[in-house]
Amino acid sequence: MNKSFLFFSILVYFAFAKAVQAQSIETIEPPFWWTDMEHSDVEVLLYGENIANYSAPIDSDLPIVKVRKTENPNYLFLTLDTANAISGDYKILLNVYDTHNVVDFRLKERELNSKIRKGFDSSDAIYLVMPDRFANGDSSNDSVDGMTEKVNREFKGGRHGGDIQGIIDHLDYVDQLGATAIWSTPLLEDNEELYSYHGYAQSDLYKIDPRYGTNADYKRLGDELHKRDMKLIMDYVTNHWGAMHWMMQDLPTETWIHKFDDNIGKDFPVAGYANSSYRQSTQMDPNVSKRDAIYAEKGWFVSSMPDINQSDPLVLNYLIQNTIWWIEYAGLDGLRVDTYSYNEKEGIAKWTKAVMDEYPNFNIVGETWLHDQAQIAYWQKDSKIAAIQDYNTHLPSVMDFTLHDALMTAFNENEQHWDKGMIKVYENFVNDFLYPDINNILVFAGNHDTNRINGNALYKGDLAKYKLAMTLVLTTRGIPQLYYGDEIGMGGNRDTDGDGDVRRDFPGGWKADEINAFEKPTDDQKGYQDFTKKLLNYRKNKEVIHTGKLLQYVPENNCYVYFRYREDSGVMVIINNHPEEVTLDLKRFKEGIYTAKEGTEILTDKKLSLRGKLKVSGKTSMVIEYSF
């Protein structure tokens, strides 16, 4: 920039910026960026009344690559080249000779080794929390002026007051439990009138909901986790925003969201709305009708969540930048992407690749809620199934919903029949060949969208069944995820009592709670807690569980045996789902036991012979460690 022009610009800025900028610029996104980024052409969104009507010249201390206006004059998109810039404050001048506006933009110095940060992997165990229901660490933000929904703990679907401070206050509990990472359901602002506690109808993508805390609080959560050598995973939503998002009140472009002109078989509560068919198998169906494909992919999740159009380059770049901004700002170690398979296939693949190009060792797990292994495997990076359609998501990790399906019924079934009990679990692993990276899939017994495994509909508070399920989840291939409260036997049935019932408050997270399961669990709660803690902390440093190969045997008498093994060691896992004792002839398992003569059963700390026969009590699991 010419020095005399820059001097003049600075004079203009000091004379006019304060008065005029407050009137004209309402929003700048992203609010700042970093140096040395792979994504160095930063598209800055400026929002203000008639901002696009400013006449030339537009100038900047940073090179302007592109100026884009849309049909809405309240938006202006400026692409700035930051590739060779140093950290500091820069100015963007709009119509400077008329002194109409000067915009500040800051470049921060990127943290050392940010690009090569290591994401979560199979050495981790993830603890999923719903912040509103976990713990209330700061009661002053329970209800906030300007936010529509106020605290109402008596309403299952209302806001209960849990927050980021509550999570921070109990990080030692999660750490001692043996989990190594926290995935929190969304914490960004959700200003819906009702049910805003779940956070999936976001109203501002650059702002933590003030009822949870501040952006700085979220960054502090990441810092506190890293002090404990733990990881932070953000729940990110690319598919939809909330109807109360500020952009939904004044769309940047008509193509920012999906709109439908026809209303065949639909009630339209808002203009342009059509509900998704939720039939995500259409995404890979080679015989699908165009209409079915459109309604599944572009239909809205619900009428209060407009469907975002990732096929629009302007929208896609906005999402990419917002994602990278949060990773860099909060020091994230991973993402869980909500409703991944509902997005535009090409758009979400470009989004995923852009994030992974910025952070090659990062990890992203997509919610792929399908009930067929081939359909789930389709969404994992380098899938040979998707390659048939010349498609690659670039998504490192997917969720093993078929294993979850099996767990929902397997431990309630005792019949000795080919399709009952443990056979369902066995058959799930038979199809592992479909996945490009079998160790990088998320395994779980429940989450915030499913019935609780200890609820009335499933294990009915049966600790023995819980132990069987968690033994499997914590020792099989993949990345295990626990849902808060399952480790103390919390119940809940969404089929009969709604989502709020499986999203109960953790006892002890509120000062008035009569029971504090964090510090003084009841005897029943302690039974669940002790078992979980024992197995999780054992798993924490066992590479053979993290990356060892899986060898499984066809279940007999509803008793399932499998091995995790490496060159020099192994773990034999026995899950006896039969209500009565079974006797195993260990000769059958010679391939897994190999030359080992004895092992240690880690749940009881007992030495066991690996020769002859082994008796296993009914509804009991065993984890036997041995060396060759």
N, C-alpha and C positions, 0 to 999 in steps of 0.2 A: 504494500500500500504506500502511496506517496506520502512523505512525512508531513508536508503542509496540509494535505487533506486530512490526515489523521489528527493533527493538532486542531484543525477546524472542527472535526467530528467531536473531539473531546469537549471543546467549548460548547458546542451545541448540546451535548449530553448533559453537562452540568447545568445549563440554562433551562432546559426544557424537559428532560426525561422524567423527573419526579412527578410533575403535574400531568403530563400527557400519558405516560406509560400506565399509570394507575387507571386511567379511563379506558385505554384502548386494548391492552393485553391482559386477558383474564387467565390464560393458561399457556405454559410453555412445556412441551414434552418431547424428549426427555428433559428434565430440569438441568442436567449436566451430563458429561461423558468423561471418558478416560483416554489418556494417551496410549500409544503402542497397542491398539486394538486391531484385531483382524477385521472387524467391522468398523472401518475408519471413515467411510462416507456416511455421516450421521444425518438422517432426515429429521429436522426439527419442526415440530408442529407448533404453529402460533395460532391462537384462537382469541378473537376479539371482534367487536362489532365492526363489520365492513372492512376488516383488516386487509382483505385482498384487493381493495380498491385503491390502496396506496400506489401512486405512480412511480416510475423509475426516477432516480436510480435507487437500487438496493445495493448496499455495500456491506463488507464485513472484514474484520481482522483475519478471519479464516476464509480461505477460498470458497466461493459459492459454486458448487457443481451444477445445481439445478434449482430452478424456482418453479413450483407447481401451484396452480390455482385450481379450484374445483368449482362446481356449479353453486356452491354455498360460499358467498363472499366473506363469511365470518372465519374462514380457514385460509391459512397460507402455509405451504410446506417448503422449507428451504433445506437443501442438501449441502452440508458443509464437509469439506475435505480436511480431516484431522490427521492424516497419515504422517506428516512431518512436523506436526505442532508439538510444542512443549506445554507443560502444565501451566495454568494461569487463567486470568479472566480476559474474555474477548467480548467485542461489541459487534452487534449486527445493527446496521443503520437502515431504516426504512424512510424513503423520501426525505433524506437528511436536510436538503436545502430549504424545505419548508418546516424543518424541525418537528416533524410529526411524531417520530418514535425512535428510540434507541433501546435495543434489547441486550441485556447481559447474558453471556453464556460462558460457563466455566468448564475447563478441562482439568481433571484431576490426574495425578500421577498414579498409574496402575500399580497395584501391590506386586511385589516380587513373586515370581513363580505362579501368578494367577492363572496363566494360560494352561499350565500343566497340572492344575489341581486334580486330585484323584477323587473320583466319585465313589458312591457306595457300591459294594459288590457282595459276593457270596460269603465273605468273611464277616459281614455285618448281620445284625438282627435289628429290624426296624420296629419301633414302638409308635403306633398310630394314636394320636390324640385328637379329640374335638375340643378346641380351646375353650369354648363357651361352657363345656360340661366337665372340664378336668379340674380346674382349681381357680379360685378367685383371689388373686394376689393383691389387687388394688381396687377396693370398693368404690373409690371416687370416680371411676369411669364406667360404672355399671349402666348409667343412663347419661347421655350426652346431648347437650343442646345442638339442634340442627340435624340430629339423627332421629328418624321417625319412630322406630320401635324402642321402647323402654324396657327395663328389666322387669321380668315377671317370672319368678322361679316356680310359681304354682302351676304355670301352663307348660305342659310337656313340649309344646312346639314354640315356646317363647325364648327370649334371651334370659340366661340364668346368671351371667356376670363373670364367667371364667375369662381369663385374659393371659397375655404373654407373661406378665409377672408371675402368675400362678404356675406356669410351666417352668420358668426359671427357678422358682422357689423349690421345685421338686425334681430338679435334674439329678440330684444325688440319689434319689429314690430310683429313678429310671436306670441310672448308671449301676447302682448296686444290684438291681434286678438282673443285669447282664445284657441289656440292650445297648447297642452302639450307635444308633441313629434315631432321630425323631422325625416322623412325617406328621405334620399338622394339617388338618383340613384348612381350607383357605382363610387367610387372615386379612385380605384386602377388604376395603370398604364395601359393604353391602347395605344399601339404604332402602331395602324393600320394607313395606309396611308390616308384614308378618313373615315369620319363619326366616328372618335374616341371619339367624345364628349359624346356619350351615355354611354361609359364605360363597355359595356357588352362583349367586346372581349379583355379580360385582358391579359397583357403581363408580369406581375410580381405580384404575390399574396401577397408579403410582402412589397409592396412599394406603397405609395400614388403617383398618377400621378403628376409629378413636375409642371404641368400647373395648378394644383389645390392647390399645396402647398407641405407640407412635412408630414411625419408621426406625427411629433410633433404638427403640425397645426391641424391634425385630432383629436389628443388627447385633444388639447386645445378646440376644438369645443365641445367635450363631457364635459369637465370641465365647460365651460361657460353655457352649457345647464343645468348642474346639479346645478349650482349656482342659477338658476331661477326655480328650482324644475321641470325641463323639462327633456325629455328623448331623447336618440340618438339610432336610428335604422339603422343598416347597411344593404345595399342591397348586398346579397351574392349570388355568382353564382357557383353552384356545377356541373351543367350539361355540360358546355363547357368553353373553354378558347379561346383566340385569336390565330390566326395562327402565330403571331409575338411573342408569349410567348417564353422565352428563352429555355424552355424545348422542345418546338415543333421543334426547330432547331437541337436538339440532344436528342432524346427521351430516357428516362431512361430504358424503356422496350418496347418491341413491343406491349404489351398489355395495355400500359398507355392510349391510345385512341382507339376508335373503328375504325376498318378498314374493308372494304368490297372488296371482290374479284370479285364479279359479277357486272355487270353494266346494268341490265335489265331495259330498259326504262329510263336510267339516262345518263347525261353527267358528266364526271368526270374531273373537273378542277384541282384537285390535286389527287395524288395517294391515293387509299384507301377510297376516299370520296363517300358517298351516302347521299342524303338529307333525313331528317326525313319526314315521311308522314304527320306529325302534327296531326295524328288521335289518340289522347290520350285516347279515349274510349276503344282502344284495351287493355289498361293496366288492365281493370277489366272484359273484355269480356270473359265469360266462353267458348265461341264457336270460339274464334279467331284462325286464322291460324298462325303457327309459323313464317312464313315469314312476315306477317303483323305486328306481335308483335315485331319482330326484327327491322324492318325498322322504326317503330314509336319510339321505345325506344332507339335504338342505332344509328339511322341515325343522321347526323349532322344538327344543326339548320340552318346554312347556310355554304357555302363553306369556309368562313374565320373564322369559329368557330369550331375547332375540338371537337368532342364529347368525354368527359372524361369517362373513364371506372371505375365506382364506385364498380364494382364487383371484381376488383383487390385489394387485401388487402393492398398492398403497396400504391396504389393511394388513397384508402379510408382513411387510416391512415394519409396520407399527408393532405387531406382535413379537417379531424377532428382536427388535430393539428393546422392548419392554422386558422381555425374558432375560436378555443379556444384562440389562441394567440391574435387575434384581440379583442375578448371580454375582455380579461384580460388587454391588453395594452391600449385600448382606453376607457375602462369603459362602454362598450356597454350595452344598456337596452333591446335590441331585435334585431332580424334579420328578414328581408323579403327575402325569397329565390326565386330567379328567376327560371322560367320554372321547378317548383318542380316536376310536373307529367311527365316530360320527362326523369328523371333519372332512373337508374336501381332500380326497386322497393325494392329489398332486401338491396342493398347498401345504398340507401338514408334513409331507415328506420334505419339502423345501425348508419349512420352519425347523424341522428336526435336524437336517443337515447343517443349516446355518449355525445352530447352537453347538452342535458337535464339532464343527470346523473351528469354532472359537475356543472350545475346551475339549480337545481330543480324548482326554482320559476321564471325562465326565460320565455320568450315567443318567438316563431318563427311562422311567418305566411308564408305559401307557396303560390306561384302563381299557382292556380288551374283553369286555363282558360278553363272551360267546360261549357256547356249550359244546364245541367240537375242537379237538386239538389242532386239526389242519387249519381251521379258520383263525384260531388264535396265533398259530405259528406264522401265518400269512403276514402278520404285522411286525414280526421281528426282523431286524436288519439282515440283509442278505438271504432272505427266505427263498429257497428254491421253488416253493409253491407260488409265491408272488412273482418270481422271475418268469414264470410261464406267461404272465401278462405284461412282462417287461416293466415291472414295478418294484421299487425298493423304498421302504419307509425310512431307512437309516436309523430306526428306533432300536436302541440297544436291548431294552428289556420289556417283557410283556408279563401279564398276570395270569397265573395258572388257575383259571376259573373252573376247569374241569376237575382238578383235584379238590377244589372247594366243594363242588357239587357232590363228589363222592363222600367227602367228610361229613356232609350234612345228614347222611343217612347211614353210612357204613357201620357206625358203632352202636346203632340201634337194632342191627340185624344180626341174629345168631343162627339163622337157618344155614345148614350145610348144603348150599346150592350154588351153582356156577356163577350166577349173577348177583349173589348176595354178599354183604359184609366186605371182607378184605379183598375179594376178587375185584370189586369195583376200583379199589385203590391200585391194585396190581395192574389192571388193564390201563389205567391212566399212564403209568410209566412205560408201558409197552410202546406207546406212541412218541416217546422222547426223540426218536429219530427224525421227527418232523421239524424240530427246532434247530436253528443254526447255532445257537449258543445256549446249551441246556443249563449251564450253571448260572446264567444271568436271566432267570425268570423268577418272579415273585410268588412265593407260596404262602398260603394263609388259611386260617380256619374261620375267619370272619372279619368284617370291617363295618364301617358306619352305614353301609347300605344293605347289610344282610342281617338275618336273625343272629342273635348272640348264640354261640355254641353252648352256653350254659343255660339258655333260656328254656321256657316250658315246652317249646316246640321241638327242641333237639335233645340235649343231654339231660335236661331236667335236673340240673344241679348235681349230677352224678360225677364226683371227683374222679372215679376210676376211668370213666369215659373221657374226661378232659385229659387225663394223663396219657391215655392211648393216642388221642389226636395230637397233642403237643409233642409227644415223642416223635411222631412222624414228621410234623412240620419242622421241628428243630434239628432233625438228623438227615433228612433227605436232601437231594440236590436242589440248588437254587438259593434264593435269598428269603429267609423267613421274616414274616411280618406278624406282629401281635397287635391286638386291638385293646386299647386301654380298658382296664377293669376286668378283662377276661382272666387275668392272673390272680384275681381275688374271687372269682366265681360269679361276677355280676351277670344277672339275667336280662331278658328282654325279648319281646316277640313283636316284630313289626307287622306281621300278618294280621294279628288281632288287635294290637294296641298302637299301631302307627310307628313312624320313624322315631318319635321322641322316646319311645320305650327302649329302643336299643342304643339310645344316646343319653343314658341317665347320667346324673352327676356322680362323679367319683366321691365316695364317702370320705370326708376329711378334707375335701377341697374348699369347704366353706367353714368359717369360724363357728357357726351355730350347729354344725353337724354333730350328732350324738356319737357316731362311730367315726374314728379316724383310721382308715385302712393303710394310710401312709406310715403311721407310727405305731398304732396299737390295733392291728387287725383282730377280728374275732377268731376263734379257733377254726371255724369253717374257712374263713378267708385265708388264714395262715396256711392251711393245708394246700390250697391252690398256689399260694405265693411261694412257699418253700420249695415245692416241686419245680415251679417255673424258674426260680432263682438258681436252683441246683443245675438244671439242664442248660440254661442259658449261659451261665458262667463257665460250665464245662466246655460248651461249644466255642466260646470266645477265642480261644487260642489253639483250636484243633484244625490244622490244615487239612487233615484227612476228611473232616466233615465239610470244610469249605470247598475243596476242589477235588477230593478223591472220587474215583470212579464208583458207579453204582452197579451192584450185582444183586438181582432179586430172584426169589424162588416163588413158584406158584403156591399160593396159600393152600394149606390142608387143614381141615377141621376149623376153618375160620381163623387160623393162626398164620401170620405173615412174617417172613424172615427175609431180611436183605442186608447187604454189606456195603460199607463205604471203605475203599481201600486205596493204598498207595504201594510203592515198591517195598517198603520196610514195615508197614503197619496196617492195621485195619480196625474197623468197628463193626461188630455184629449187632444188628437191631432186631429184636423179637417183639412183635405186637400180637399178643394173644387176645383176640376179640371173642373167643369162646367163653361162655360163662363158667366153664369147668376147667380143671387142670388138664394140660396136654403134656405128653412126653415126646420130646424130639430126639430122634436118632441122629446124632451129630455127624455120622458118616455121610449123610445126605448132603451136608454143607461143606464137604472137604475142599471144594474149589475155592470157597471164601475163606475158610479157616486156614487152609494151606498147611504150613508146618507148625503153626502155633499150638502149644499144648495147654496153655492156660491163659486166662484173661481176668480183668477186673470189671465187675459190674458197677458202673459208676453211680447209679442211683442209690445203691445200698453199700457201696465200697467193699463188697465181698469178692474174694478170690474164687474163681470157678474153673473147673477142669473143662477143657474143650475136647475131651475124648469120651466115648461112650454115649450115654443118654443124659438128657437135661430135662428136668421137670419145670414147667412154667405154670404158675397159678392162673386161674381164670381171670379174665379182664385185667391182665397185667402186662406191662411192657418191661423190657430189659435192654440195656445198652452196654455191651461188653467190649471193652477195649483190649487190644492185644498187639504184640509185636512179633515179627517173623525171626 
